[in-house]
Amino acid sequence: MADKKTRVKKLTPMDIHNKEFKHRGFKGYDRREVDGFLDKVVSDYGDALDETSDLKNKVVKLNDKVDKLQAQVDKYNQMDKSAKEAVTDAKEKAQKIIDDARNQAAIDTDYQKQQQDVLKGDYKRLKQEVSQFRKHVQKLLQSQIDDLNDQGWQHALDRYFHTDRFYPPDGSEPIPSASEDDIDGVDSDDSDDVDSVDEPKPMTGDSPSHETLNAKPKLKNNSGAKIIFPDDNKDNN
């Protein structure tokens, strides 16, 4: 193919049809033969041009199809690229979710462990406080029991009620202290005898039916109230 600068005008069928050859000398070309050949060339060249035109139209159509197919290919490639990017993004998000879940699980585990340690510490502290409180209450109760076992309150009651009692050294039950006046009872053991403070005097009168006593016996009135508080705790101890 010639360069564009050296390209000449294309030969058309009409150029071939209108072409005339000059005769030289006595002997020249056979005009009929030349014209027949030119007619054939014109026909074949016209068919070639028509075929070329048809081929160009086909090429244009094919190029359109190619363009459409290429557009579809580009579209599919873009979709494939988008799908790959979506898959990659989904994988990254999934991995991030997994990593976050693992980190959160580790944080929750540490938090639960810390809470468990706190609860154990609180339980231990409360247990110690309950133990100390029980010991304190036991100490208070033991102090009250010791106060009840102590004879000091009995001495205080004896002083309040003016009661005289003897407290044995072994801590046994106190014994009331009896005076000589307390020993004398109003009645004797014998139902015919009556205890009296004064000495008996002889009876006066001539007859037993008029017998009288010069003095009436004075009965002993014990006004001192005696209250004894038994120490049951000492017997139990």
Summary of the structure (lengths in Angstrom):
residues: 237
radius of gyration: 75.3
end to end distance: 139.8
largest distance: 241.9
contacts: 420
relative contact order: 0.04
helix: 62%
strand: 3%
